Amino acid sequence: MSKKLILLAGPTASGKSKLALHLANKLRGEIINADSMQVYKEFLVLSSRPNIKDQKKIVHYLYGFVSVKKHFSTGEWLKLVKKKISSCNRKNKIPIIVGGTGLYFSSITKGISKIPDIDKKTRNKVRSLYKKLGNKEFYNELLKIDPKVKKRILPSDSQRAQRAFEVFVKTKKSFFDWIMNTKSDFEDYNIRKIFIDIPREELLKKIELRTEIMFKNN
């Protein structure tokens, strides 16, 4: 029998938290945060974090545990999520991943490429080359070492171009070869995806009401 995993996504104020609680109650689930704002301690008000009452009813993970002073990546989030999902499995609970951050959900369904860390020396070398050559010439040099970039990264996308260049310099392997070999760590899971879609006018009213309540309560 495959392990179950629920991904619940939607825009701000769409009712994700409320539905997550309902599902957790009905399905013996536990809730895992997938909102990049909700991970930070200091964003308690702005992110409309689940209240203490709800957290006592259902176990919530990865809410308000990182300081904004610390860099927190999608890769770090995924490592923690794997542990929380394993914990749910051991307790025969269904993990319900809730949020609105696309990169977090993508790391679950598609995985994250295992590109090695780029050292500061390599990164600075590539940036210096970019400044020296300029946009067009730098892109031409990139095509010489990594032809797979053509039609996948535009010359105007300087950030991705520099990233592809430094990856090749460091690994002697195309940025896109790394991506092609990427796969999800949850391929053996029975994943159910839920997206809450609300008409724009109704959503704006909900956001406005939520904002008013936030300021009244704080």
One Martini backbone bead per residue (centre of mass of N, CA, C, O) as a GRO file, in nm:
protein
  218
    1MET     BB    1   0.094   0.038   0.025
    2SER     BB    2   0.078   0.360  -0.032
    3LYS     BB    3   0.172   0.660   0.050
    4LYS     BB    4   0.037   0.955   0.179
    5LEU     BB    5  -0.020   1.286   0.009
    6ILE     BB    6  -0.102   1.631   0.070
    7LEU     BB    7  -0.162   1.910  -0.154
    8LEU     BB    8  -0.222   2.253  -0.045
    9ALA     BB    9  -0.332   2.519  -0.251
   10GLY     BB   10  -0.316   2.890  -0.257
   11PRO     BB   11  -0.411   3.187  -0.198
   12THR     BB   12  -0.446   3.437  -0.012
   13ALA     BB   13  -0.739   3.389   0.175
   14SER     BB   14  -0.877   3.104   0.057
   15GLY     BB   15  -0.879   2.864   0.300
   16LYS     BB   16  -0.651   2.655   0.368
   17SER     BB   17  -0.644   2.619   0.679
   18LYS     BB   18  -0.937   2.525   0.712
   19LEU     BB   19  -0.917   2.276   0.526
   20ALA     BB   20  -0.680   2.139   0.668
   21LEU     BB   21  -0.828   2.088   0.935
   22HIS     BB   22  -1.054   1.918   0.819
   23LEU     BB   23  -0.875   1.692   0.698
   24ALA     BB   24  -0.722   1.618   0.958
   25ASN     BB   25  -0.976   1.523   1.111
   26LYS     BB   26  -1.079   1.308   0.897
   27LEU     BB   27  -0.764   1.169   0.824
   28ARG     BB   28  -0.537   1.182   1.025
   29GLY     BB   29  -0.365   1.458   1.029
   30GLU     BB   30  -0.080   1.667   0.941
   31ILE     BB   31   0.070   1.992   0.936
   32ILE     BB   32   0.259   2.151   0.666
   33ASN     BB   33   0.452   2.407   0.580
   34ALA     BB   34   0.440   2.605   0.239
   35ASP     BB   35   0.540   2.902   0.346
   36SER     BB   36   0.790   3.140   0.323
   37MET     BB   37   0.668   3.333   0.550
   38GLN     BB   38   0.585   3.125   0.787
   39VAL     BB   39   0.882   3.049   0.888
   40TYR     BB   40   0.887   3.325   1.027
   41LYS     BB   41   0.878   3.476   1.331
   42GLU     BB   42   0.832   3.795   1.251
   43PHE     BB   43   0.551   3.710   1.064
   44LEU     BB   44   0.286   3.673   1.232
   45VAL     BB   45   0.086   3.883   1.112
   46LEU     BB   46   0.128   3.884   0.795
   47SER     BB   47   0.079   3.548   0.772
   48SER     BB   48  -0.147   3.421   0.933
   49ARG     BB   49  -0.117   3.225   1.165
   50PRO     BB   50  -0.193   2.970   1.331
   51ASN     BB   51  -0.349   2.923   1.608
   52ILE     BB   52  -0.329   2.781   1.917
   53LYS     BB   53  -0.592   2.620   1.904
   54ASP     BB   54  -0.528   2.469   1.637
   55GLN     BB   55  -0.246   2.351   1.737
   56LYS     BB   56  -0.385   2.168   1.958
   57LYS     BB   57  -0.557   1.988   1.768
   58ILE     BB   58  -0.322   2.014   1.548
   59VAL     BB   59  -0.039   1.932   1.405
   60HIS     BB   60   0.228   2.172   1.347
   61TYR     BB   61   0.470   2.253   1.094
   62LEU     BB   62   0.696   2.506   1.015
   63TYR     BB   63   0.628   2.751   1.217
   64GLY     BB   64   0.810   3.001   1.327
   65PHE     BB   65   1.159   2.902   1.321
   66VAL     BB   66   1.281   3.152   1.161
   67SER     BB   67   1.497   3.398   1.100
   68VAL     BB   68   1.538   3.674   0.893
   69LYS     BB   69   1.860   3.664   0.931
   70LYS     BB   70   1.822   3.392   0.785
   71HIS     BB   71   1.900   3.181   0.546
   72PHE     BB   72   1.626   3.017   0.352
   73SER     BB   73   1.584   2.737   0.169
   74THR     BB   74   1.434   2.498  -0.018
   75GLY     BB   75   1.632   2.270   0.063
   76GLU     BB   76   1.592   2.303   0.370
   77TRP     BB   77   1.292   2.252   0.371
   78LEU     BB   78   1.294   1.965   0.247
   79LYS     BB   79   1.453   1.824   0.470
   80LEU     BB   80   1.239   1.875   0.691
   81VAL     BB   81   0.995   1.745   0.547
   82LYS     BB   82   1.096   1.457   0.538
   83LYS     BB   83   1.093   1.421   0.847
   84LYS     BB   84   0.788   1.483   0.890
   85ILE     BB   85   0.678   1.262   0.705
   86SER     BB   86   0.808   1.026   0.856
   87SER     BB   87   0.662   1.083   1.121
   88CYS     BB   88   0.378   1.038   1.011
   89ASN     BB   89   0.417   0.745   0.919
   90ARG     BB   90   0.482   0.624   1.202
   91LYS     BB   91   0.177   0.737   1.301
   92ASN     BB   92  -0.039   0.712   1.075
   93LYS     BB   93  -0.021   0.985   0.921
   94ILE     BB   94  -0.130   1.252   0.720
   95PRO     BB   95   0.032   1.460   0.516
   96ILE     BB   96  -0.030   1.825   0.506
   97ILE     BB   97   0.052   2.048   0.256
   98VAL     BB   98   0.064   2.407   0.318
   99GLY     BB   99   0.031   2.673   0.060
  100GLY     BB  100   0.205   2.931  -0.179
  101THR     BB  101   0.488   2.797  -0.263
  102GLY     BB  102   0.601   2.677  -0.556
  103LEU     BB  103   0.890   2.568  -0.489
  104TYR     BB  104   0.805   2.375  -0.267
  105PHE     BB  105   0.618   2.195  -0.438
  106SER     BB  106   0.827   2.126  -0.660
  107SER     BB  107   1.022   1.971  -0.465
  108ILE     BB  108   0.818   1.739  -0.431
  109THR     BB  109   0.736   1.662  -0.741
  110LYS     BB  110   1.054   1.712  -0.878
  111GLY     BB  111   1.268   1.830  -0.714
  112ILE     BB  112   1.628   1.881  -0.665
  113SER     BB  113   1.905   1.976  -0.783
  114LYS     BB  114   2.251   1.842  -0.735
  115ILE     BB  115   2.410   2.102  -0.715
  116PRO     BB  116   2.687   2.212  -0.632
  117ASP     BB  117   2.850   2.419  -0.457
  118ILE     BB  118   2.950   2.749  -0.507
  119ASP     BB  119   3.222   2.908  -0.489
  120LYS     BB  120   3.334   3.226  -0.444
  121LYS     BB  121   3.558   3.231  -0.658
  122THR     BB  122   3.385   3.145  -0.901
  123ARG     BB  123   3.165   3.362  -0.879
  124ASN     BB  124   3.357   3.608  -0.908
  125LYS     BB  125   3.477   3.531  -1.181
  126VAL     BB  126   3.208   3.544  -1.340
  127ARG     BB  127   3.127   3.835  -1.269
  128SER     BB  128   3.378   3.968  -1.391
  129LEU     BB  129   3.332   3.868  -1.679
  130TYR     BB  130   3.060   4.004  -1.719
  131LYS     BB  131   3.159   4.298  -1.681
  132LYS     BB  132   3.372   4.289  -1.910
  133LEU     BB  133   3.179   4.184  -2.161
  134GLY     BB  134   2.890   4.164  -2.123
  135ASN     BB  135   2.600   4.036  -2.220
  136LYS     BB  136   2.656   3.924  -2.514
  137GLU     BB  137   2.947   3.803  -2.483
  138PHE     BB  138   2.887   3.621  -2.247
  139TYR     BB  139   2.677   3.445  -2.391
  140ASN     BB  140   2.871   3.341  -2.611
  141GLU     BB  141   3.062   3.199  -2.410
  142LEU     BB  142   2.849   3.008  -2.296
  143LEU     BB  143   2.785   2.856  -2.565
  144LYS     BB  144   3.069   2.726  -2.594
  145ILE     BB  145   3.044   2.548  -2.318
  146ASP     BB  146   2.696   2.559  -2.333
  147PRO     BB  147   2.472   2.482  -2.582
  148LYS     BB  148   2.205   2.408  -2.408
  149VAL     BB  149   2.118   2.709  -2.353
  150LYS     BB  150   1.990   2.739  -2.607
  151LYS     BB  151   1.655   2.855  -2.579
  152ARG     BB  152   1.659   2.851  -2.242
  153ILE     BB  153   1.842   3.111  -2.230
  154LEU     BB  154   1.844   3.435  -2.229
  155PRO     BB  155   2.049   3.703  -2.276
  156SER     BB  156   1.878   3.885  -2.063
  157ASP     BB  157   1.935   3.650  -1.845
  158SER     BB  158   2.187   3.707  -1.638
  159GLN     BB  159   2.148   3.525  -1.389
  160ARG     BB  160   2.126   3.245  -1.539
  161ALA     BB  161   2.383   3.269  -1.703
  162GLN     BB  162   2.578   3.280  -1.461
  163ARG     BB  163   2.489   3.015  -1.338
  164ALA     BB  164   2.562   2.830  -1.579
  165PHE     BB  165   2.862   2.907  -1.586
  166GLU     BB  166   2.945   2.824  -1.292
  167VAL     BB  167   2.858   2.528  -1.317
  168PHE     BB  168   3.057   2.451  -1.543
  169VAL     BB  169   3.320   2.539  -1.409
  170LYS     BB  170   3.281   2.347  -1.157
  171THR     BB  171   3.161   2.058  -1.319
  172LYS     BB  172   3.167   2.011  -1.637
  173LYS     BB  173   2.846   2.066  -1.652
  174SER     BB  174   2.541   2.106  -1.743
  175PHE     BB  175   2.275   2.257  -1.608
  176PHE     BB  176   2.067   2.058  -1.770
  177ASP     BB  177   2.180   1.789  -1.669
  178TRP     BB  178   2.107   1.828  -1.376
  179ILE     BB  179   1.799   1.861  -1.418
  180MET     BB  180   1.738   1.586  -1.566
  181ASN     BB  181   1.840   1.419  -1.293
  182THR     BB  182   1.584   1.504  -1.159
  183LYS     BB  183   1.396   1.384  -0.866
  184SER     BB  184   1.167   1.265  -0.671
  185ASP     BB  185   1.126   1.152  -0.325
  186PHE     BB  186   0.787   1.082  -0.393
  187GLU     BB  187   0.715   0.844  -0.608
  188ASP     BB  188   0.577   0.631  -0.383
  189TYR     BB  189   0.344   0.830  -0.364
  190ASN     BB  190   0.011   0.927  -0.288
  191ILE     BB  191  -0.078   1.211  -0.457
  192ARG     BB  192  -0.276   1.492  -0.352
  193LYS     BB  193  -0.421   1.766  -0.530
  194ILE     BB  194  -0.500   2.102  -0.405
  195PHE     BB  195  -0.686   2.385  -0.543
  196ILE     BB  196  -0.774   2.711  -0.457
  197ASP     BB  197  -1.039   2.878  -0.638
  198ILE     BB  198  -1.101   3.231  -0.656
  199PRO     BB  199  -1.255   3.494  -0.723
  200ARG     BB  200  -1.111   3.796  -0.726
  201GLU     BB  201  -1.321   3.968  -0.570
  202GLU     BB  202  -1.351   3.776  -0.329
  203LEU     BB  203  -1.050   3.770  -0.248
  204LEU     BB  204  -1.015   4.075  -0.187
  205LYS     BB  205  -1.220   4.077   0.046
  206LYS     BB  206  -1.070   3.871   0.225
  207ILE     BB  207  -0.807   4.031   0.252
  208GLU     BB  208  -0.931   4.286   0.377
  209LEU     BB  209  -1.053   4.147   0.626
  210ARG     BB  210  -0.794   4.026   0.738
  211THR     BB  211  -0.640   4.291   0.778
  212GLU     BB  212  -0.834   4.416   0.983
  213ILE     BB  213  -0.806   4.190   1.198
  214MET     BB  214  -0.502   4.213   1.245
  215PHE     BB  215  -0.505   4.512   1.353
  216LYS     BB  216  -0.704   4.463   1.590
  217ASN     BB  217  -0.524   4.217   1.730
  218ASN     BB  218  -0.233   4.420   1.737
   0.00000   0.00000   0.00000
